[in-house]
Structure formats: structure tokens, C-alpha cells
Amino acid sequence: MPAGFAAGLYEGENVCDIGLGMKPELTGLGLGAAFMKRGMEFAVKHYAPSQLRLSIAASNKRAIRLYEKMGFQEVGSFPSKETVFLVMNVEL
């Protein structure tokens, strides 16, 4: 069982968990917001959730800033063997 489930951070009705990854050579080029927007649009179109949720390593400050720009807010955290993860949600 993933640590986030054990911590009770993955509860909720009509929530879509998303996870996106960008090739390292494409990061830092200003493409993140458009990439994230398309991923969010896909999730909304195909799953019609009331919220989107993601988890991100707390050390990934660049991604966290992008997610905050896209409206996500931190709602919790959980440890793993190697790092701490943040759970972030956005209401739609």
C-alpha cells in the first residue's frame, strides 16, 4: 500500500489522480504550463472529476511552483523511503 493511502491522503469522491513527466531535455524551456494544461484538459474531458490531485517530491521546487500557478494547493504530505511527497489538489 502506498504511504499516501496509509496516511489517508487519497480519499474523496470524484477525484482524478494525475501524473505527468517531461523529458529532462525539455525542462526549463517554458513548456511546463502548456504541458500541464493539456494534461488537465484531458483528465477533465475523459473523467469529469470535481478535483484533480497529484503527488510530487517536496524537493521538486520548480514543479511545485508550476502546479501552484495552475491552481493546485498543498493538502498534505507523506514520507517514502527516499523523500517526502506533497499531495496537491485543484478544485474544478
Contact map, one row per residue, 1 for C-alpha under 8 A:
11101100000000000000000000000000000000000000000000000000000000000000000000000000000000000000
11111100000000000000000000000000000000000000000000000000000000000000000000000000000000000000
11111110000000000000000000000000000000000000000000000000000000000000000000000111000000000000
01111111110000000000000000000000000000000000000000000000000000000000000000001100000000000000
11111111111000000000000000000000000000000000000000000000000000000000000000000000000000000000
11111111100000000000000000000000000000000000000000000000000000000000000000000000000000000000
00111111100000000000000000000000000000000000000000000000000000000000000000000100000000000000
00011111111000000000000000000000000000000000000000000000000000000000000000000000000000000000
00011111111000000000000000000000000000000000000000000000000000000000000000011000000000100000
00011001111100000000000000000000000000000000000000000000000000000000000000000000000000000000
00001001111110000000000000000000000000000000000000000000000000000000000000000000000000000000
00000000011111100000000000000000000000000000000000000000000000000000000000000000000000000000
00000000001111100000000000000000000000000000000000000000000000000000000000000000000000000000
00000000000111110000000000000000000000000000000111100000000000000000000000000000000000000000
00000000000111111000000000000000000000000000000011111000000000000000000000000000000000000000
00000000000001111100000000000000000000000010001010111000000000000000000000000000000000000000
00000000000000111110000000000000000000000000000000011100000000000000000000000000000000000000
00000000000000011111000000000000000000110010000000011100000000000000000000000000000000000000
00000000000000001111100000000000000000000000000000000110000000000000000000000000000000000000
00000000000000000111110000000000000100100000000000000000000000000000000000000000000000000000
00000000000000000011111000000000000000000000000000000000000000000000000000000000000000000000
00000000000000000001111101100000000000000000000000000000000000000000000000000000000000000000
00000000000000000000111111100000000000000000000000000000000000000000000000000000000000000000
00000000000000000000011111100000000000000000000000000000000000000000000000000000000000000000
00000000000000000000001111100000000000000000000000000000000000000000000000000000000000000000
00000000000000000000011111111010000000000000000000000000000000000000000000000000000000000000
00000000000000000000011111111111000000000000000000000000000000000000000000000000000000000000
00000000000000000000000001111111000000000000000000000000000000000000000000000000000000000000
00000000000000000000000001111111000000000000000000000000000000000000000000000000000000000000
00000000000000000000000000111111100000000000000000000000000000000000000000000000000000000000
00000000000000000000000001111111111000000000000000000000000000000000000000000000000000000000
00000000000000000000000000111111111100000000000000000000000000000100000000000000000000000000
00000000000000000000000000000111111110000000000000000000000000000100010000000000000000000000
00000000000000000000000000000011111111000000000000000000000000000000000000000000000000000000
00000000000000000000000000000011111111100000000000000000000000000000000000000000000000000000
00000000000000000001000000000001111111110000000000000000000000000000010000000000000000000000
00000000000000000000000000000000111111111000000000000000000000000000010000000000000000000000
00000000000000000000000000000000011111111100000000000000000000000000000000000000000000000000
00000000000000000101000000000000001111111110000000000000000000000000000000000000000000000000
00000000000000000100000000000000000111111111000000010000000000000000000000000000000000000000
00000000000000000000000000000000000011111111100000000000000000000000000000000000000000000000
00000000000000000000000000000000000001111111110000000000000000000000000000000000000000000000
00000000000000010100000000000000000000111111111110000000000000000000000000000000000000000000
00000000000000000000000000000000000000011111111110000000000000000000000000000000000000000000
00000000000000000000000000000000000000001111111100000000000000000000000000000000000000000000
00000000000000000000000000000000000000000111111100000000000000000000000000000000000000000000
00000000000000010000000000000000000000000011111110000000000000000000000000000000000000000000
00000000000001000000000000000000000000000011111111000000000000000000000000000000000000000000
00000000000001110000000000000000000000000011001111110000000000000000000000000000000000000001
00000000000001100000000000000000000000000000000111110000000000000000000000000000000000000011
00000000000001110000000000000000000000000000000011111000000000000000000000000000000000001111
00000000000000111100000000000000000000010000000011111100000000000000000000000000000000001111
00000000000000111100000000000000000000000000000000111110000000000000000000000000000000111100
00000000000000001110000000000000000000000000000000011111000000000000000000000000000000111000
00000000000000000010000000000000000000000000000000001111100000000000000000000000000011110000
00000000000000000000000000000000000000000000000000000111110100110000000000000000000011110000
00000000000000000000000000000000000000000000000000000011111100000000000000000000001111000000
00000000000000000000000000000000000000000000000000000001111110010000000000000000001111000000
00000000000000000000000000000000000000000000000000000000111110000000000000000000000100000000
00000000000000000000000000000000000000000000000000000001111111110000000000000000000000000000
00000000000000000000000000000000000000000000000000000000011111111000000000000000000000000000
00000000000000000000000000000000000000000000000000000000000111111100000000000000000000000000
00000000000000000000000000000000000000000000000000000001000111111110000000000000000000000000
00000000000000000000000000000000000000000000000000000001010111111111000000000000000000000000
00000000000000000000000000000000000000000000000000000000000011111111100000000000000000000000
00000000000000000000000000000001100000000000000000000000000001111111110000000000000000000000
00000000000000000000000000000000000000000000000000000000000000111111111110000000000000000000
00000000000000000000000000000000000000000000000000000000000000011111111110000000000000000000
00000000000000000000000000000000000000000000000000000000000000001111111100000000000000000000
00000000000000000000000000000000100110000000000000000000000000000111111100000000000000000000
00000000000000000000000000000000000000000000000000000000000000000011111110000000000000000100
00000000000000000000000000000000000000000000000000000000000000000011111111000000000000011110
00000000000000000000000000000000000000000000000000000000000000000011001111100000000000011100
00000000000000000000000000000000000000000000000000000000000000000000000111110000000001111000
00000000000000000000000000000000000000000000000000000000000000000000000011111000000001111000
00000000100000000000000000000000000000000000000000000000000000000000000001111100000001110000
00010000100000000000000000000000000000000000000000000000000000000000000000111110000111100000
00110010000000000000000000000000000000000000000000000000000000000000000000011111000111100000
00100000000000000000000000000000000000000000000000000000000000000000000000001111111110000000
00100000000000000000000000000000000000000000000000000000000000000000000000000111111110000000
00000000000000000000000000000000000000000000000000000000000000000000000000000011111000000000
00000000000000000000000000000000000000000000000000000000000000000000000000000011111100000000
00000000000000000000000000000000000000000000000000000000110000000000000000000011111110000000
00000000000000000000000000000000000000000000000000000000111000000000000000001111011111000000
00000000000000000000000000000000000000000000000000000011110000000000000000001111001111100000
00000000000000000000000000000000000000000000000000000011110000000000000001111100000111110000
00000000100000000000000000000000000000000000000000001111000000000000000001111100000011111000
00000000000000000000000000000000000000000000000000001111000000000000000111110000000001111100
00000000000000000000000000000000000000000000000000111100000000000000000111100000000000111110
00000000000000000000000000000000000000000000000000111000000000000000001110000000000000011111
00000000000000000000000000000000000000000000000001110000000000000000000100000000000000001111
00000000000000000000000000000000000000000000000011110000000000000000000000000000000000000111
